[in-house]
Amino acid sequence: MISRTSSLFSRLVAVLALVLAVGAALLLVAAWASARLAADEAYDRLLVGAALQIAETIASDGRAISVDPPFSAFETLALSPRDRIYYKVVDPSDHLLTGDADLRIPVDRARLAAGPLLLDGEHRGLAVRAVVTGRYVPDATQAGFAAVVVAQTREARSSLTRALTIKASLMVLAMSALALGAVAVAVRGALRPLTAIEGVLAARGPNDLQPLGLAAPQEIHLLVASIDHFMGRLSGHVAVMKRFIADAAHQIRTPLTALTAQLDLLSDETDEGRRRDQLARIRARMAELGHLTNQLLNHAMVIHRARTAAFDPVDVAGLARRTLIDAVQTAGDRAVDIGYEGPDEAVTIPGDAIALREALANLIHNALKHGAPGRLTVRVGRERGRVVLAVEDDGPGIPASDWTRVREPFQAATGGTVGSGLGLSIAAEVAAAHGGEMRFESHSERGFCVVLSLPDGEERP
């Protein structure tokens, strides 16, 4: 059972919403910083203007330095009524000329000649923005820069920063909401082809293994192609299974019917001699049925392995010798000269050892059962970049007119003894699964030969 997880739509929207939220947070921080900078720039101009106006009134008569702060200087700063203004003017000797003596904004005299200096500070427990500027007094008893310090609390700046930030935040939140809605619509549209695939598959019957036949966007084209490929493979497997079941039912039904009839005759037979004859025929029929059942199972195994088994290096020379040794007992009491011709060293090809052994065993079994009155030889060799496995006997062989037909299942050669007609079919299918072929050769001087020609590995794509 497939466990259900959260939907792709929910996960995609959640991830994109998180990205938008992080982006919105960064934009809000940037908006606050920009608003604070804009507020400082606006009020700093007023602050510097007021300090310069006070500095313009600093004068000296040669004995004393005087200053008369103009009303207009404080009038411009009064545009922010909630803020408090502090100032002081000191002479070149840092003696207070006018203003707040406790205003502790530091004065860097080495920096006064460079123009107004803006800095943040604190006065009487309040955060202030201050400007320090100087005016050179040449004709005083001690020439030098008189310093003007003007400080303003930050209430108006904070208020302006807050107003600008709120406006920017509302715009960012509105744009984020619109973007999230657009993302949800886009994701829903992007997932629509998957919904279509789900609908097509859900509407199908259990035996409908046809390709989906859907036009898919590039991003899921491979998915649709993979599903169609899987459908094709599954359809092929089902077709093979149906063919096997039909063939097996047809082939087994006839001997079972004959066996049942023979058992009926045996039950009514009173003559002891005829009973022994009927028992012998029943045993022979049972042996044929057992052989047919094995052939059917081997055929199914070969078909299955041709579609699923991975190839490994196989020493076909060793495999041929071992298979031939196992097949010697099949000859029974017949005086058949069984031999092997081929190299002693390994002849390796990529293949399925089980299927190759089954194919060769069937060829040897056919040669012993339907031919080979006195000689059977298994040969291993090479020809034109291929490895050949040949089973040769001195029997009459298969008529050339039957060479094509006997490759099909349940097609025995005409004029031969009774058989299942599967041995040559199994060998032909194994050869085809290895990219090779099965062929027949008839030589008047040596007899009949069935050859499996297999790629040696370099030829195989």
Sine and cosine of phi, psi and omega as CSV:
sin_phi,cos_phi,sin_psi,cos_psi,sin_omega,cos_omega
0.00,0.00,0.73,-0.68,-0.02,-1.00
-0.99,0.10,0.83,-0.55,0.02,-1.00
-0.95,0.33,0.63,-0.77,-0.04,-1.00
-1.00,0.02,0.76,-0.65,0.06,-1.00
-0.90,-0.44,0.05,-1.00,0.00,-1.00
-0.88,0.47,0.47,-0.88,-0.10,-0.99
-0.94,0.35,0.42,-0.91,0.07,-1.00
-0.87,0.49,-0.63,0.78,-0.01,-1.00
-0.87,0.50,-0.74,0.68,-0.02,-1.00
-0.89,0.45,-0.68,0.73,-0.04,-1.00
-0.92,0.39,-0.67,0.74,0.00,-1.00
-0.90,0.43,-0.71,0.70,-0.01,-1.00
-0.90,0.43,-0.63,0.78,0.00,-1.00
-0.90,0.44,-0.69,0.72,0.00,-1.00
-0.90,0.44,-0.72,0.70,-0.02,-1.00
-0.92,0.39,-0.57,0.82,0.07,-1.00
-0.90,0.44,-0.63,0.77,0.05,-1.00
-0.90,0.45,-0.67,0.74,0.03,-1.00
-0.89,0.46,-0.69,0.73,0.02,-1.00
-0.90,0.43,-0.61,0.79,0.00,-1.00
-0.91,0.43,-0.68,0.73,0.03,-1.00
-0.90,0.44,-0.68,0.74,0.03,-1.00
-0.89,0.46,-0.66,0.75,0.01,-1.00
-0.91,0.42,-0.63,0.77,0.02,-1.00
-0.89,0.45,-0.67,0.74,0.03,-1.00
-0.90,0.43,-0.63,0.77,0.02,-1.00
-0.91,0.41,-0.59,0.81,0.02,-1.00
-0.92,0.40,-0.64,0.77,0.05,-1.00
-0.90,0.44,-0.68,0.73,0.02,-1.00
-0.90,0.43,-0.62,0.79,0.01,-1.00
-0.91,0.42,-0.66,0.76,0.02,-1.00
-0.90,0.43,-0.68,0.73,0.01,-1.00
-0.90,0.43,-0.65,0.76,0.00,-1.00
-0.92,0.39,-0.64,0.76,0.01,-1.00
-0.91,0.41,-0.65,0.76,0.02,-1.00
-0.90,0.43,-0.65,0.76,0.02,-1.00
-0.91,0.42,-0.66,0.75,0.00,-1.00
-0.91,0.42,-0.66,0.75,0.01,-1.00
-0.90,0.43,-0.67,0.74,0.02,-1.00
-0.90,0.44,-0.67,0.75,-0.01,-1.00
-0.89,0.45,-0.65,0.76,-0.03,-1.00
-0.91,0.40,-0.74,0.68,-0.07,-1.00
-0.99,0.17,-0.41,0.91,0.04,-1.00
-0.91,0.42,-0.58,0.81,0.03,-1.00
-0.88,0.48,-0.67,0.74,0.02,-1.00
-0.91,0.42,-0.65,0.76,-0.05,-1.00
-0.92,0.40,-0.69,0.72,0.01,-1.00
-0.91,0.41,-0.64,0.77,0.01,-1.00
-0.87,0.49,-0.67,0.74,0.00,-1.00
-0.91,0.41,-0.66,0.75,-0.01,-1.00
-0.90,0.43,-0.63,0.77,-0.01,-1.00
-0.93,0.37,-0.60,0.80,0.04,-1.00
-0.90,0.45,-0.64,0.77,0.01,-1.00
-0.92,0.38,-0.63,0.77,-0.02,-1.00
-0.90,0.44,-0.53,0.85,-0.01,-1.00
-0.90,0.43,-0.36,0.93,-0.06,-1.00
-1.00,-0.04,-0.01,1.00,0.02,-1.00
-0.97,0.26,0.79,-0.61,-0.04,-1.00
-0.63,-0.78,0.27,-0.96,0.01,-1.00
-0.61,-0.79,0.66,-0.75,0.06,-1.00
-0.98,-0.20,0.26,0.97,-0.02,-1.00
1.00,-0.07,-0.36,0.93,0.01,-1.00
-0.90,-0.43,-0.59,0.81,-0.01,-1.00
-0.65,-0.76,0.40,-0.92,0.01,-1.00
-0.96,-0.27,0.73,-0.68,0.00,-1.00
-0.82,-0.58,0.36,-0.93,0.05,-1.00
-0.56,-0.83,0.62,-0.78,-0.01,-1.00
-0.73,-0.69,1.00,0.06,-0.04,-1.00
-0.82,0.57,0.80,-0.60,-0.02,-1.00
-0.97,0.23,0.46,-0.89,0.00,-1.00
-0.92,0.40,-0.54,0.84,-0.05,-1.00
-0.89,0.45,-0.48,0.88,0.01,-1.00
-0.89,0.46,-0.67,0.74,-0.01,-1.00
-0.99,0.15,-0.37,0.93,0.00,-1.00
-0.92,0.40,-0.62,0.79,0.02,-1.00
-0.92,0.39,-0.61,0.80,0.01,-1.00
-0.95,0.31,-0.34,0.94,-0.01,-1.00
-0.96,0.29,-0.06,1.00,0.06,-1.00
-0.90,0.45,-0.34,0.94,0.10,-1.00
-0.94,-0.34,1.00,0.04,-0.19,-0.98
-0.91,0.42,-0.38,0.93,-0.07,-1.00
-1.00,0.08,-0.11,0.99,-0.02,-1.00
-1.00,-0.05,0.44,-0.90,0.08,-1.00
-0.96,-0.28,0.58,-0.81,-0.05,-1.00
-0.91,-0.41,0.73,-0.69,0.08,-1.00
-0.78,-0.62,0.55,-0.84,0.02,-1.00
-0.42,-0.91,0.28,-0.96,0.16,-0.99
-0.37,-0.93,0.43,-0.90,0.06,-1.00
-0.79,-0.62,0.79,-0.62,0.02,-1.00
-0.83,-0.55,0.51,-0.86,-0.02,-1.00
-0.99,0.13,0.03,-1.00,-0.02,-1.00
-0.83,0.55,-0.35,0.94,0.01,-1.00
-0.99,-0.12,0.23,0.97,0.01,-1.00
0.90,0.43,0.38,0.92,0.14,-0.99
-0.99,0.11,0.70,-0.71,-0.05,-1.00
-0.93,0.36,0.81,-0.59,0.07,-1.00
-1.00,-0.06,-0.66,0.75,0.03,-1.00
-0.27,-0.96,0.30,-0.95,0.08,-1.00
0.97,-0.25,-0.31,-0.95,-0.07,-1.00
-1.00,0.05,0.90,-0.44,-0.02,-1.00
-0.93,0.37,-0.43,0.90,-0.06,-1.00
-1.00,-0.02,0.17,0.99,0.06,-1.00
-0.96,0.27,0.95,-0.32,-0.17,-0.99
-0.99,-0.10,0.46,0.89,0.07,-1.00
-0.94,0.35,0.83,-0.56,-0.06,-1.00
-0.92,0.38,0.60,-0.80,0.01,-1.00
-0.92,-0.40,0.90,-0.44,0.04,-1.00
-1.00,-0.09,0.99,-0.14,-0.11,-0.99
-0.90,0.43,-0.49,0.87,0.03,-1.00
-0.93,0.37,-0.27,0.96,-0.06,-1.00
-0.98,-0.21,-0.13,0.99,-0.12,-0.99
-0.90,0.45,-0.59,0.81,-0.05,-1.00
-0.92,0.39,-0.32,0.95,-0.07,-1.00
-0.99,0.14,-0.11,0.99,0.01,-1.00
0.94,-0.35,-0.07,-1.00,-0.04,-1.00
-0.87,0.50,0.65,-0.76,0.02,-1.00
-0.87,-0.50,0.85,-0.53,0.00,-1.00
-0.99,-0.13,0.64,-0.76,0.00,-1.00
-0.37,-0.93,0.38,-0.93,0.04,-1.00
-1.00,-0.09,0.55,-0.84,0.00,-1.00
-0.39,-0.92,-0.24,-0.97,-0.01,-1.00
-0.63,-0.78,0.66,-0.75,0.01,-1.00
-0.58,-0.81,0.81,-0.58,-0.01,-1.00
0.81,0.59,0.61,0.80,0.05,-1.00
0.99,0.17,0.09,1.00,-0.02,-1.00
-0.92,-0.40,0.64,-0.77,0.08,-1.00
-0.95,0.32,0.75,-0.66,-0.05,-1.00
-0.76,-0.65,0.41,-0.91,0.17,-0.99
-0.94,-0.33,0.78,-0.63,-0.14,-0.99
-0.78,-0.62,0.43,-0.91,0.11,-0.99
-0.78,-0.62,0.67,-0.74,0.04,-1.00
-0.86,-0.52,0.83,-0.56,0.04,-1.00
-0.69,-0.73,0.28,-0.96,-0.07,-1.00
-0.77,-0.64,0.32,-0.95,0.09,-1.00
-0.67,-0.74,0.81,-0.58,-0.05,-1.00
-0.97,0.24,0.75,-0.66,-0.01,-1.00
-0.90,-0.43,0.98,-0.19,-0.14,-0.99
-0.99,0.14,-0.51,0.86,-0.15,-0.99
-0.98,-0.20,0.37,0.93,0.05,-1.00
-1.00,0.09,0.20,-0.98,0.01,-1.00
-0.88,0.48,-0.49,0.87,0.09,-1.00
-0.75,-0.66,0.99,-0.10,-0.05,-1.00
-0.88,0.47,0.54,-0.84,0.02,-1.00
0.33,-0.94,-0.17,-0.99,-0.04,-1.00
-1.00,-0.02,0.83,-0.56,0.24,-0.97
-0.99,0.12,0.60,-0.80,-0.08,-1.00
-0.93,-0.37,0.65,-0.76,0.07,-1.00
-0.89,-0.45,0.81,-0.58,0.03,-1.00
-0.87,-0.49,0.84,-0.54,0.05,-1.00
-0.81,-0.58,0.80,-0.60,-0.02,-1.00
-0.83,-0.55,0.54,-0.84,-0.03,-1.00
-0.67,-0.75,0.70,-0.71,0.06,-1.00
-0.91,0.41,0.23,-0.97,-0.20,-0.98
-0.98,-0.21,0.27,0.96,-0.09,-1.00
-0.89,0.46,-0.71,0.70,-0.02,-1.00
-0.92,0.40,-0.64,0.77,0.02,-1.00
-0.90,0.45,-0.71,0.71,0.00,-1.00
-0.89,0.45,-0.63,0.77,0.01,-1.00
-0.90,0.44,-0.68,0.73,0.01,-1.00
-0.92,0.39,-0.66,0.75,0.04,-1.00
-0.87,0.50,-0.69,0.73,-0.01,-1.00
-0.90,0.43,-0.66,0.75,-0.01,-1.00
-0.91,0.42,-0.71,0.70,0.00,-1.00
-0.91,0.42,-0.62,0.78,-0.01,-1.00
-0.92,0.40,-0.65,0.76,0.00,-1.00
-0.89,0.46,-0.69,0.72,0.01,-1.00
-0.89,0.46,-0.70,0.72,0.01,-1.00
-0.91,0.42,-0.60,0.80,-0.02,-1.00
-0.91,0.42,-0.66,0.75,0.02,-1.00
-0.88,0.48,-0.63,0.78,0.02,-1.00
-0.92,0.38,-0.66,0.75,-0.01,-1.00
-0.91,0.42,-0.69,0.73,0.00,-1.00
-0.91,0.41,-0.63,0.78,0.03,-1.00
-0.90,0.43,-0.69,0.72,0.01,-1.00
-0.91,0.41,-0.60,0.80,0.02,-1.00
-0.91,0.41,-0.66,0.76,0.03,-1.00
-0.89,0.45,-0.68,0.73,0.03,-1.00
-0.90,0.44,-0.65,0.76,0.00,-1.00
-0.90,0.43,-0.65,0.76,0.00,-1.00
-0.91,0.42,-0.65,0.76,0.06,-1.00
-0.89,0.46,-0.68,0.73,0.02,-1.00
-0.89,0.45,-0.63,0.78,0.02,-1.00
-0.90,0.44,-0.68,0.73,0.00,-1.00
-0.88,0.48,-0.68,0.73,0.02,-1.00
-0.91,0.42,-0.67,0.74,-0.02,-1.00
-0.91,0.41,-0.66,0.75,0.00,-1.00
-0.91,0.42,-0.67,0.74,0.03,-1.00
-0.87,0.49,-0.66,0.75,0.04,-1.00
-0.92,0.39,-0.62,0.78,-0.02,-1.00
-0.92,0.39,-0.51,0.86,-0.02,-1.00
-1.00,0.05,-0.06,1.00,-0.05,-1.00
-0.87,0.49,-0.63,0.78,0.05,-1.00
-0.87,0.49,-0.57,0.82,0.04,-1.00
-0.92,0.40,-0.62,0.78,0.06,-1.00
-0.89,0.45,-0.61,0.79,0.03,-1.00
-0.90,0.43,-0.66,0.75,0.03,-1.00
-0.89,0.47,-0.69,0.72,0.02,-1.00
-0.86,0.51,-0.67,0.74,-0.01,-1.00
-0.91,0.42,-0.66,0.75,0.00,-1.00
-0.90,0.43,-0.69,0.73,-0.02,-1.00
-0.93,0.37,-0.63,0.77,-0.03,-1.00
-0.93,0.38,-0.49,0.87,-0.05,-1.00
-0.99,0.13,-0.12,0.99,-0.08,-1.00
-0.99,0.14,0.46,-0.89,0.11,-0.99
-0.99,0.14,0.21,-0.98,-0.07,-1.00
-0.91,0.41,-0.38,0.93,-0.04,-1.00
-0.98,-0.20,0.04,1.00,0.00,-1.00
-1.00,0.04,0.98,-0.22,-0.01,-1.00
-0.90,-0.43,0.44,0.90,0.03,-1.00
-0.96,0.29,0.40,-0.92,0.06,-1.00
-0.85,0.53,0.40,-0.92,-0.06,-1.00
-0.89,0.46,-0.63,0.78,0.01,-1.00
0.93,0.38,0.55,0.83,-0.01,-1.00
-0.96,-0.29,0.62,-0.79,0.15,-0.99
-0.98,0.18,0.86,-0.50,-0.10,-1.00
-0.89,-0.46,0.59,-0.81,0.10,-0.99
-0.90,0.43,0.25,-0.97,-0.12,-0.99
-0.85,0.53,-0.59,0.80,-0.10,-1.00
-0.91,0.41,-0.50,0.87,-0.02,-1.00
-0.89,-0.46,0.23,0.97,0.02,-1.00
-0.88,0.48,-0.65,0.76,0.00,-1.00
-0.90,0.43,-0.60,0.80,0.03,-1.00
-0.89,0.46,-0.74,0.67,0.00,-1.00
-0.89,0.45,-0.66,0.75,0.02,-1.00
-0.90,0.45,-0.62,0.79,0.02,-1.00
-0.91,0.40,-0.65,0.76,0.04,-1.00
-0.90,0.44,-0.68,0.73,0.03,-1.00
-0.89,0.45,-0.64,0.76,0.03,-1.00
-0.90,0.43,-0.67,0.74,0.03,-1.00
-0.89,0.46,-0.67,0.74,0.04,-1.00
-0.86,0.50,-0.67,0.74,0.00,-1.00
-0.89,0.46,-0.70,0.72,0.01,-1.00
-0.91,0.42,-0.68,0.73,0.00,-1.00
-0.90,0.44,-0.64,0.77,0.03,-1.00
-0.89,0.45,-0.64,0.77,0.04,-1.00
-0.90,0.44,-0.69,0.72,0.03,-1.00
-0.88,0.47,-0.69,0.73,-0.01,-1.00
-0.90,0.43,-0.64,0.76,0.01,-1.00
-0.89,0.45,-0.68,0.73,0.04,-1.00
-0.89,0.46,-0.66,0.75,0.00,-1.00
-0.90,0.44,-0.68,0.74,0.01,-1.00
-0.90,0.44,-0.67,0.74,0.01,-1.00
-0.89,0.45,-0.65,0.76,0.00,-1.00
-0.91,0.42,-0.69,0.73,-0.01,-1.00
-0.89,0.45,-0.68,0.74,0.00,-1.00
-0.91,0.42,-0.70,0.71,0.01,-1.00
-0.90,0.44,-0.70,0.72,-0.03,-1.00
-0.89,0.45,-0.68,0.73,0.01,-1.00
-0.88,0.47,-0.67,0.75,-0.03,-1.00
-0.93,0.38,-0.68,0.73,-0.09,-1.00
-0.96,0.27,-0.52,0.85,-0.03,-1.00
-0.99,0.11,-0.49,0.87,-0.07,-1.00
-0.88,0.47,-0.66,0.75,-0.06,-1.00
-0.90,0.43,-0.79,0.61,0.02,-1.00
-0.90,0.43,-0.53,0.85,0.05,-1.00
-0.91,0.41,-0.64,0.77,0.03,-1.00
-0.90,0.44,-0.68,0.73,0.03,-1.00
-0.91,0.42,-0.62,0.78,0.00,-1.00
-0.91,0.41,-0.64,0.76,0.03,-1.00
-0.89,0.45,-0.66,0.75,0.01,-1.00
-0.91,0.42,-0.65,0.76,0.01,-1.00
-0.91,0.41,-0.60,0.80,0.05,-1.00
-0.91,0.41,-0.60,0.80,0.05,-1.00
-0.90,0.45,-0.68,0.73,0.02,-1.00
-0.90,0.44,-0.64,0.77,-0.02,-1.00
-0.90,0.43,-0.62,0.79,-0.03,-1.00
-0.92,0.38,-0.46,0.89,-0.02,-1.00
-1.00,-0.08,-0.15,0.99,-0.08,-1.00
-0.99,0.17,0.75,-0.66,0.00,-1.00
-0.95,-0.32,-0.29,0.96,-0.01,-1.00
-0.98,0.19,0.81,-0.59,-0.10,-0.99
-0.91,0.42,-0.59,0.81,-0.02,-1.00
-0.92,0.39,-0.72,0.69,0.01,-1.00
-0.93,0.37,-0.50,0.86,0.06,-1.00
-0.89,0.45,-0.66,0.75,0.02,-1.00
-0.90,0.44,-0.64,0.76,0.02,-1.00
-0.89,0.45,-0.67,0.74,0.00,-1.00
-0.92,0.39,-0.61,0.79,0.06,-1.00
-0.89,0.46,-0.62,0.78,0.03,-1.00
-0.90,0.44,-0.66,0.75,0.02,-1.00
-0.92,0.40,-0.60,0.80,0.03,-1.00
-0.91,0.42,-0.65,0.76,0.03,-1.00
-0.89,0.46,-0.67,0.74,0.02,-1.00
-0.89,0.45,-0.65,0.76,0.02,-1.00
-0.91,0.42,-0.63,0.77,0.04,-1.00
-0.89,0.45,-0.65,0.76,0.02,-1.00
-0.90,0.44,-0.67,0.74,0.02,-1.00
-0.90,0.44,-0.64,0.77,0.01,-1.00
-0.91,0.42,-0.64,0.77,0.05,-1.00
-0.90,0.44,-0.66,0.75,0.03,-1.00
-0.90,0.43,-0.65,0.76,0.02,-1.00
-0.89,0.46,-0.68,0.74,0.01,-1.00
-0.88,0.47,-0.69,0.72,0.04,-1.00
-0.88,0.47,-0.66,0.75,0.00,-1.00
-0.90,0.44,-0.66,0.75,0.02,-1.00
-0.89,0.46,-0.70,0.71,0.01,-1.00
-0.91,0.42,-0.65,0.76,0.04,-1.00
-0.91,0.42,-0.63,0.78,0.04,-1.00
-0.88,0.48,-0.71,0.70,0.04,-1.00
-0.88,0.47,-0.64,0.76,0.01,-1.00
-0.89,0.45,-0.68,0.73,0.00,-1.00
-0.90,0.44,-0.68,0.73,0.02,-1.00
-0.89,0.46,-0.68,0.73,-0.01,-1.00
-0.91,0.42,-0.72,0.69,-0.05,-1.00
-0.93,0.37,-0.49,0.87,0.03,-1.00
-0.89,0.46,-0.44,0.90,-0.03,-1.00
-0.99,-0.13,-0.32,0.95,-0.16,-0.99
-0.82,-0.57,-0.51,0.86,-0.15,-0.99
-0.96,0.29,0.66,-0.75,0.08,-1.00
-1.00,0.08,0.54,-0.84,-0.03,-1.00
-0.99,0.11,0.63,-0.78,0.10,-0.99
-0.79,-0.62,0.29,-0.96,0.08,-1.00
-0.88,0.47,0.77,-0.64,-0.04,-1.00
-0.80,-0.60,0.78,-0.62,0.10,-1.00
-1.00,0.09,0.99,-0.17,-0.09,-1.00
-0.96,0.29,-0.42,0.91,0.05,-1.00
-0.92,0.39,-0.75,0.67,0.05,-1.00
-0.90,0.44,-0.64,0.77,0.01,-1.00
-0.89,0.46,-0.64,0.77,0.00,-1.00
-0.91,0.41,-0.68,0.73,-0.01,-1.00
-0.90,0.44,-0.70,0.72,-0.02,-1.00
-0.92,0.40,-0.66,0.75,0.00,-1.00
-0.91,0.42,-0.63,0.78,0.00,-1.00
-0.91,0.42,-0.65,0.76,0.03,-1.00
-0.88,0.47,-0.69,0.73,0.00,-1.00
-0.91,0.42,-0.45,0.89,-0.09,-1.00
-1.00,0.06,-0.16,0.99,-0.05,-1.00
-0.85,0.52,-0.64,0.77,-0.05,-1.00
-0.92,0.39,-0.31,0.95,0.03,-1.00
-0.92,0.39,-0.45,0.89,-0.02,-1.00
-0.93,0.36,-0.33,0.94,0.04,-1.00
0.91,0.42,-0.71,-0.70,-0.05,-1.00
-1.00,0.02,0.03,1.00,-0.02,-1.00
-0.94,0.33,0.60,-0.80,0.01,-1.00
-1.00,0.04,0.98,0.20,-0.02,-1.00
-0.96,-0.29,0.77,-0.63,0.04,-1.00
-0.99,0.12,0.98,-0.20,-0.06,-1.00
-0.98,-0.18,0.80,-0.61,-0.06,-1.00
-0.60,-0.80,0.23,-0.97,0.02,-1.00
-0.81,-0.59,0.72,-0.70,0.08,-1.00
-0.80,-0.60,0.87,-0.49,-0.01,-1.00
0.25,-0.97,0.07,-1.00,-0.04,-1.00
-0.94,0.33,0.47,-0.88,0.08,-1.00
-0.99,0.16,-0.45,0.89,-0.01,-1.00
-0.98,0.18,0.18,-0.98,-0.06,-1.00
-0.94,0.35,0.65,-0.76,0.14,-0.99
-0.88,-0.48,0.98,-0.21,-0.20,-0.98
-0.97,-0.22,0.71,-0.70,0.12,-0.99
-0.71,-0.71,0.38,-0.93,0.14,-0.99
-0.97,0.23,0.80,-0.60,-0.05,-1.00
-0.13,-0.99,-0.07,-1.00,0.03,-1.00
-0.96,-0.27,0.96,-0.27,-0.12,-0.99
-0.86,0.50,-0.63,0.78,-0.04,-1.00
-0.91,0.42,-0.71,0.70,-0.01,-1.00
-0.92,0.38,-0.65,0.76,0.00,-1.00
-0.90,0.43,-0.65,0.76,0.03,-1.00
-0.90,0.44,-0.65,0.76,0.01,-1.00
-0.90,0.43,-0.67,0.75,0.01,-1.00
-0.89,0.46,-0.74,0.68,-0.02,-1.00
-0.91,0.41,-0.63,0.78,0.01,-1.00
-0.88,0.47,-0.63,0.78,0.02,-1.00
-0.92,0.38,-0.63,0.78,0.03,-1.00
-0.91,0.42,-0.67,0.74,0.01,-1.00
-0.91,0.41,-0.67,0.74,0.01,-1.00
-0.88,0.48,-0.70,0.72,0.02,-1.00
-0.88,0.48,-0.67,0.74,-0.03,-1.00
-0.90,0.43,-0.65,0.76,-0.01,-1.00
-0.95,0.31,-0.57,0.82,-0.08,-1.00
-0.99,0.12,-0.65,0.76,-0.13,-0.99
-0.96,-0.29,-0.14,0.99,-0.03,-1.00
-0.59,-0.81,-0.65,-0.76,0.12,-0.99
0.68,0.73,0.91,0.42,0.07,-1.00
-0.93,0.37,-0.47,0.88,-0.04,-1.00
-0.58,-0.82,-0.15,0.99,-0.06,-1.00
-0.49,-0.87,0.67,-0.74,0.10,-1.00
-0.61,-0.79,0.79,-0.61,-0.03,-1.00
-0.76,-0.64,0.73,-0.69,0.12,-0.99
-0.97,-0.26,0.84,-0.54,-0.02,-1.00
-0.91,-0.42,0.61,-0.79,0.09,-1.00
-0.81,-0.58,0.77,-0.64,0.00,-1.00
-0.32,-0.95,-0.18,-0.98,0.01,-1.00
-0.79,-0.61,0.54,-0.84,0.09,-1.00
-0.47,-0.88,0.83,-0.56,0.08,-1.00
0.74,0.67,0.78,0.63,0.07,-1.00
0.97,0.23,0.19,0.98,0.01,-1.00
-0.83,-0.56,0.35,-0.94,0.08,-1.00
-0.98,-0.22,0.72,-0.69,-0.01,-1.00
-0.90,-0.44,0.67,-0.75,0.15,-0.99
-0.90,-0.44,0.89,-0.45,-0.09,-1.00
-0.83,-0.55,0.67,-0.75,0.08,-1.00
-0.89,-0.46,0.91,-0.41,-0.11,-0.99
-0.87,-0.49,0.67,-0.75,0.05,-1.00
-0.65,-0.76,0.19,-0.98,-0.03,-1.00
-0.99,-0.14,0.38,0.92,0.02,-1.00
-0.99,0.10,0.00,-1.00,-0.04,-1.00
-0.94,0.35,-0.36,0.93,0.02,-1.00
0.97,0.23,-0.20,-0.98,-0.03,-1.00
-0.97,-0.23,0.73,-0.69,0.05,-1.00
-0.85,0.53,0.62,-0.79,-0.04,-1.00
-0.85,0.52,-0.48,0.87,0.00,-1.00
-0.93,0.38,-0.29,0.96,-0.01,-1.00
-0.98,-0.20,-0.02,1.00,-0.13,-0.99
-0.87,0.49,-0.60,0.80,0.01,-1.00
-0.97,0.24,-0.67,0.74,-0.10,-0.99
-0.93,0.37,-0.62,0.79,-0.11,-0.99
-0.96,0.29,-0.13,0.99,0.08,-1.00
-0.96,0.26,-0.32,0.95,-0.01,-1.00
-0.99,0.10,0.48,-0.88,0.00,-1.00
-0.88,0.48,0.60,-0.80,0.10,-1.00
0.89,0.45,0.48,0.88,0.03,-1.00
-0.89,-0.45,1.00,-0.04,0.01,-1.00
-0.99,0.16,0.41,-0.91,0.01,-1.00
-0.94,0.34,0.55,-0.83,0.02,-1.00
-0.95,0.31,0.62,-0.78,0.05,-1.00
0.99,0.11,-0.08,1.00,-0.02,-1.00
-1.00,-0.01,-0.03,-1.00,0.08,-1.00
-0.97,0.23,0.15,-0.99,-0.07,-1.00
-0.94,0.35,0.70,-0.71,0.05,-1.00
-0.45,-0.90,0.13,-0.99,-0.03,-1.00
-0.98,0.22,-0.38,0.93,-0.04,-1.00
0.97,0.25,0.37,0.93,-0.02,-1.00
-0.94,-0.33,-0.37,0.93,-0.11,-0.99
-0.85,0.53,-0.78,0.62,0.00,-1.00
-0.93,0.37,-0.56,0.83,0.05,-1.00
-0.89,0.45,-0.68,0.74,0.03,-1.00
-0.88,0.48,-0.72,0.69,0.00,-1.00
-0.89,0.46,-0.66,0.75,0.00,-1.00
-0.90,0.43,-0.64,0.77,-0.02,-1.00
-0.94,0.34,-0.59,0.81,0.06,-1.00
-0.91,0.42,-0.68,0.73,0.03,-1.00
-0.88,0.48,-0.69,0.72,0.00,-1.00
-0.90,0.44,-0.63,0.78,0.01,-1.00
-0.90,0.44,-0.42,0.91,0.03,-1.00
-1.00,-0.07,0.14,0.99,0.00,-1.00
0.98,0.19,0.29,0.96,-0.02,-1.00
-0.92,-0.40,-0.40,-0.92,-0.03,-1.00
-0.49,-0.87,0.35,-0.94,0.14,-0.99
-0.92,-0.40,0.71,-0.70,0.03,-1.00
-0.68,-0.73,0.26,-0.97,0.00,-1.00
-0.91,-0.42,0.57,-0.82,0.08,-1.00
-0.71,-0.70,0.73,-0.68,0.01,-1.00
-0.88,-0.48,0.87,-0.49,0.00,-1.00
-0.85,-0.53,0.82,-0.58,-0.06,-1.00
-0.90,0.44,-0.53,0.85,-0.08,-1.00
-1.00,0.05,-0.36,0.93,-0.07,-1.00
-0.88,-0.48,-0.27,0.96,0.02,-1.00
0.93,-0.37,-0.52,-0.85,-0.09,-1.00
-0.93,-0.37,0.59,-0.81,-0.10,-1.00
-0.68,-0.74,0.72,-0.70,0.13,-0.99
-0.94,-0.34,0.82,-0.58,-0.14,-0.99
-0.88,-0.47,0.77,-0.64,0.19,-0.98
-0.98,-0.21,0.91,-0.42,0.02,-1.00
-0.97,-0.24,0.89,-0.46,-0.14,-0.99
-0.84,-0.54,0.59,-0.81,0.06,-1.00
-0.89,0.46,0.57,-0.82,-0.01,-1.00
-1.00,0.02,0.15,0.99,0.05,-1.00
0.92,-0.39,-0.74,0.67,0.00,-1.00
-0.95,0.32,-0.45,0.89,-0.02,-1.00
-0.99,0.16,-0.40,0.92,-0.09,-1.00
-0.95,0.31,0.76,-0.65,0.00,-1.00
-0.91,0.40,0.00,0.00,0.00,0.00
